[in-house]
Amino acid sequence: MESISDSPTARKLSEFANGQLNNFISSVEDLTKALKDVESPEIERVRAKVKLALVAARSAVSDTASQLRSQAQQVGTRTDRFVHNNPWPVIGIAAVVGLAVGMLASRRS
């Protein structure tokens, strides 16, 4: 059975977020490299702070991604267990939701 974190949508969302974050980090690194020739104590302090912030950001992103993946797997497991333990109530709820959506869709047409 496919878990939530293995679904194509979750994978695409994760790849997009990682790509955007990596682009941002790369841009900040490029900026700090461009400023390396500037000799100023203030620029040197800012460069040191940015390097520390980049290390912290990478670590935080890694930790957050791991936590989100773990939470998504837990939610998927609980949902799967609930559906297997209560199939008829779930079917009833799905039918009612489907009926409501159908009624709303027919009114808009």
Phi, psi and omega in degrees: 000138183279132178275165181300318183291343179265358183291151180301322180294315179297320180295316180295318179297317179297315179297319179297312181297316179297320179296316179297317180294318179296322176298317179297312180297319178297320178296318179294320178297318177299320179297316180294325177293322179294331181271001184294334181278347180280121181262098178207136179299325180294316178297320179297319177296316180296318179299317179296318178296319181296318179298317177296319180295323178295318178297315179295320180295315179299317180295316180296319180296317179298315179296317181295317179298320179295317179295317180297318179299316180296316179295320179296321178294321178296316179297317178298318179295315179296317180296315179299316179297317181297315182295319179292326181279337184226062186293319184290317176299324179294319178297319178297316179297317179297321179295316180296316179297317178298319178296315180297316179296319178299318179294317179295320179293323181289329179290328182284336184283000000 
